[in-house]
Amino acid sequence: MQIQQLQQLIQQLHVELSENQIDDAQVQAQLRTLLQDIDKQMNNQAGDPAANDELSNLAIELEAEFPRLSSTLREVTDQLSKLGI
């Protein structure tokens, strides 16, 4: 059940990313890399174990400009923590 919730949150995150124009190319690249790492970890491949911390930090960075996106990022990090990822 928790994995399904995480997958739904990640899908929601992709939708929100497509709806929001993030002008900072570095932030865009960072988000793409983190989402790839999370996907690898969910599929039991070698992803970056620090991705959860980086995602949390990115949520803080984006909060002022993209509050909804930031909230979804936090939900994803919470769900990852619950799953031990």
C-alpha atoms as one frame of an Amber mdcrd trajectory, in Angstrom:
protein
   0.000   0.000   0.000   2.737   2.470   0.896   4.543   1.788  -2.368   1.317
   2.543  -4.259   0.993   5.822  -2.352   4.583   6.683  -3.222   4.007   5.888
  -6.880   0.901   8.097  -6.891   2.845  10.928  -5.251   5.622  10.626  -7.808
   3.062  10.737 -10.625   1.517  13.802  -9.002   4.971  15.341  -8.760   5.558
  14.809 -12.483   2.222  16.484 -13.252   3.053  19.449 -11.023   6.485  19.762
 -12.602   4.918  19.887 -16.049   2.452  22.552 -14.859   5.084  24.784 -13.241
   7.800  26.549 -15.171  11.017  26.317 -13.188  13.439  28.725 -14.807  16.527
  27.594 -12.918  18.214  24.951 -15.101  20.233  23.667 -12.153  17.061  23.037
 -10.119  15.454  21.284 -13.094  18.483  19.027 -13.489  18.574  18.340  -9.760
  14.899  17.339  -9.733  15.354  15.033 -12.726  18.357  13.349 -11.128  16.599
  12.916  -7.780  13.504  11.438  -9.397  15.672   9.007 -11.355  17.473   7.983
  -8.147  14.164   7.444  -6.352  12.870   5.365  -9.258  16.018   3.221  -9.159
  15.709   2.728  -5.407  12.071   1.721  -5.755  13.087  -0.867  -8.333  15.862
  -2.215  -6.076  18.611  -0.853  -8.241  21.569   1.219  -7.098  20.230   4.724
  -6.647  21.749   7.500  -4.571  20.817   6.842  -0.917  21.131  10.575  -0.188
  18.344  11.386  -2.649  15.760  11.668   0.127  17.780  14.321   1.976  18.435
  16.209  -1.242  14.748  16.104  -2.124  13.866  17.490   1.299  16.368  20.326
   0.879  15.000  21.084  -2.565  11.461  21.272  -1.158  12.640  23.972   1.233
  14.364  25.843  -1.592  11.249  25.814  -3.792   8.698  26.614  -1.077   8.333
  30.354  -1.675   7.901  30.155  -5.446   6.185  26.756  -5.795   4.330  25.913
  -2.548   2.233  23.103  -4.023   5.260  21.474  -5.621   7.188  21.864  -2.383
   4.377  20.186  -0.462   4.363  17.219  -2.831   8.136  16.904  -2.539   7.756
  16.738   1.244   5.074  14.068   0.939   7.386  12.030  -1.287  10.249  12.304
   1.230   7.912  11.288   4.065   6.728   8.273   2.128  10.307   7.296   1.244
  11.237   7.460   4.912   8.304   5.264   5.869   9.465   2.703   3.318  13.065
   2.884   4.485  14.260   4.139   1.117
